Structure formats: C-alpha cells, structure tokens
C-alpha cells in the first residue's frame, strides 16, 4: 500500500471507530473487532518507516476516540 492509500484507509478506520465501539461495547469484543479491522495491515508489505507511521496514526486515532 502506498502512503496515500494507507492514509485513506486510516481515515476510514477513524470514521468507523464510533460504530465499532457501539457494536462492541465490551472491551474484549471491541479489541477483537479492531484486530480484525487492522489485520489487513499486517498482510501489507510495509517498509519499516511506513509501519511506524501507521502505528503512530493508530495510536493517535485511539487516543482521540
């Protein structure tokens, strides 16, 4: 995935977080669903720099949620 593709995907994830939390109100259920959502990223062939960037973005998304 390119940075712009990653950025669009992460923006979509941010937009889906409220619904994801609503559908999975228990922490363990939420984290399982979140893991399924982000599992696609583990299959992407990301550079170390991109992986760090994605991780930082995910942390920021969760901190503002």
N, C-alpha and C positions, 0 to 999 in steps of 0.2 A: 504494500500500500504506500502511496505517496503521502507526503505531509498534508496536502490539501484534502486528500481522501480521508486521512486519519482525523483531520480537523472536523470535517463534515460528520464523520461517524461519532466523534466525541460530542459534538454539538447535539446530535440526535439522542445520544445517551443521556445527556443533561436534560433534554426535553422530556425524555421518558421516565426519569427518576421519580417524579411525584406519583405517576400512575403505578410504577413498580412498587413504591412504598405502600400505596393504597391497596394494591392487590396482595401484598405480602407484608402484613403489619408486624409479624413476629420476626425478630432479628435473624434467627436461623433461616427462616424461609426467604427473607429478603436477600441475605448473602448468597444463598444457593441460586436464586434467580439472577442476582447480579453477576455471579460467576458464569452462569450460562450466557448472559449478555456479552460479557467480556471475553469469553472463550475463543471467539473468532480472532481476537488479537494475538492469542498465544500461537495460533497457526500461521500468522503473518510472518514473513521473513523480514523482520525489522532490524535495522542497524542498532548498535548499542546506543547511539545518540537518539534515534527515534524512540527506542524502547524507554529510555529515561524520560524523554519529553512526554510520551503517552502516560507513563506512570505519574509524573508530576501533574499532568492535566487531570487524571482520575482523582488524585488526592485533593486537588483544588475543587473539583466537581462535588465530591463528597463533603468537603468542608463547608461548602456554601449551601448544601441541601438542607 
